[in-house]
């Protein structure tokens, strides 16, 4: 469970995105959550990463850990594994490849789903396989509007809706 302070951010963000989609502020609206992160802003040192194990000396991302602000940046910019942040497992590389392809597609045509023909022509087999196996990123108007960046990728419903309602920040508060 998130604190009321952190929960307020999630609730307000979700309500803002829903209102933008419903009122057609933009031609299309997409939402995401990075559930597999690497580092980020750590107000308390050593809190934004999974615990190390013998099998995963750089942290086992399958174990619970805090996802801190900006922890997705290494993935989004494709810089993970290029400096002092090594890949923790094969899913780190895959997440980075798919993230870069999604952000590039969005920058090109306001849709984070890269063209399958483009991926095939460029030989981007990893992203192509993810989209074929785990589906594409749905718009906010769908039943599962949230694209979850994790291993595996998936689309999900809005999170903590009951808590948002209880806090007085329902998903429809701006609609």
PEJOMO-V422921 format. One record per residue. N is the residue number from 1. RES is the residue in one letter. OMEGA is omega in whole degrees, 0 to 359 (999 if undefined). Layout:
n:N res:RES omega:OMEGA
n:N res:RES omega:OMEGA
This chain:
n:1 res:X omega:177
n:2 res:X omega:175
n:3 res:X omega:179
n:4 res:X omega:179
n:5 res:X omega:180
n:6 res:X omega:180
n:7 res:X omega:178
n:8 res:X omega:177
n:9 res:X omega:180
n:10 res:X omega:183
n:11 res:X omega:181
n:12 res:X omega:177
n:13 res:X omega:180
n:14 res:X omega:180
n:15 res:X omega:179
n:16 res:X omega:180
n:17 res:X omega:179
n:18 res:X omega:180
n:19 res:X omega:179
n:20 res:X omega:180
n:21 res:X omega:183
n:22 res:X omega:181
n:23 res:X omega:177
n:24 res:X omega:178
n:25 res:X omega:179
n:26 res:X omega:179
n:27 res:X omega:177
n:28 res:X omega:182
n:29 res:X omega:179
n:30 res:X omega:178
n:31 res:X omega:181
n:32 res:X omega:172
n:33 res:X omega:175
n:34 res:X omega:180
n:35 res:X omega:175
n:36 res:X omega:185
n:37 res:X omega:180
n:38 res:X omega:179
n:39 res:X omega:184
n:40 res:X omega:179
n:41 res:X omega:183
n:42 res:X omega:177
n:43 res:X omega:174
n:44 res:X omega:184
n:45 res:X omega:175
n:46 res:X omega:178
n:47 res:X omega:188
n:48 res:X omega:178
n:49 res:X omega:180
n:50 res:X omega:179
n:51 res:X omega:177
n:52 res:X omega:174
n:53 res:X omega:178
n:54 res:X omega:181
n:55 res:X omega:182
n:56 res:X omega:183
n:57 res:X omega:178
n:58 res:X omega:180
n:59 res:X omega:179
n:60 res:X omega:185
n:61 res:X omega:177
n:62 res:X omega:178
n:63 res:X omega:180
n:64 res:X omega:175
n:65 res:X omega:179
n:66 res:X omega:174
n:67 res:X omega:186
n:68 res:X omega:181
n:69 res:X omega:178
n:70 res:X omega:179
n:71 res:X omega:179
n:72 res:X omega:189
n:73 res:X omega:178
n:74 res:X omega:179
n:75 res:X omega:185
n:76 res:X omega:182
n:77 res:X omega:176
n:78 res:X omega:183
n:79 res:X omega:178
n:80 res:X omega:180
n:81 res:X omega:182
n:82 res:X omega:178
n:83 res:X omega:184
n:84 res:X omega:178
n:85 res:X omega:182
n:86 res:X omega:173
n:87 res:X omega:178
n:88 res:X omega:175
n:89 res:X omega:183
n:90 res:X omega:180
n:91 res:X omega:176
n:92 res:X omega:179
n:93 res:X omega:180
n:94 res:X omega:180
n:95 res:X omega:179
n:96 res:X omega:181
n:97 res:X omega:181
n:98 res:X omega:179
n:99 res:X omega:180
n:100 res:X omega:180
n:101 res:X omega:179
n:102 res:X omega:181
n:103 res:X omega:177
n:104 res:X omega:178
n:105 res:X omega:180
n:106 res:X omega:178
n:107 res:X omega:182
n:108 res:X omega:187
n:109 res:X omega:178
n:110 res:X omega:177
n:111 res:X omega:184
n:112 res:X omega:178
n:113 res:X omega:180
n:114 res:X omega:177
n:115 res:X omega:179
n:116 res:X omega:178
n:117 res:X omega:178
n:118 res:X omega:181
n:119 res:X omega:179
n:120 res:X omega:182
n:121 res:X omega:181
n:122 res:X omega:180
n:123 res:X omega:180
n:124 res:X omega:186
n:125 res:X omega:182
n:126 res:X omega:180
n:127 res:X omega:179
n:128 res:X omega:179
n:129 res:X omega:179
n:130 res:X omega:181
n:131 res:X omega:180
n:132 res:X omega:183
n:133 res:X omega:190
n:134 res:X omega:174
n:135 res:X omega:180
n:136 res:X omega:182
n:137 res:X omega:182
n:138 res:X omega:174
n:139 res:X omega:181
n:140 res:X omega:181
n:141 res:X omega:182
n:142 res:X omega:177
n:143 res:X omega:178
n:144 res:X omega:190
n:145 res:X omega:186
n:146 res:X omega:176
n:147 res:X omega:181
n:148 res:X omega:178
n:149 res:X omega:182
n:150 res:X omega:175
n:151 res:X omega:5
n:152 res:X omega:173
n:153 res:X omega:174
n:154 res:X omega:174
n:155 res:X omega:184
n:156 res:X omega:176
n:157 res:X omega:176
n:158 res:X omega:185
n:159 res:X omega:176
n:160 res:X omega:181
n:161 res:X omega:180
n:162 res:X omega:179
n:163 res:X omega:178
n:164 res:X omega:178
n:165 res:X omega:181
n:166 res:X omega:180
n:167 res:X omega:181
n:168 res:X omega:178
n:169 res:X omega:182
n:170 res:X omega:181
n:171 res:X omega:182
n:172 res:X omega:188
n:173 res:X omega:179
n:174 res:X omega:184
n:175 res:X omega:999
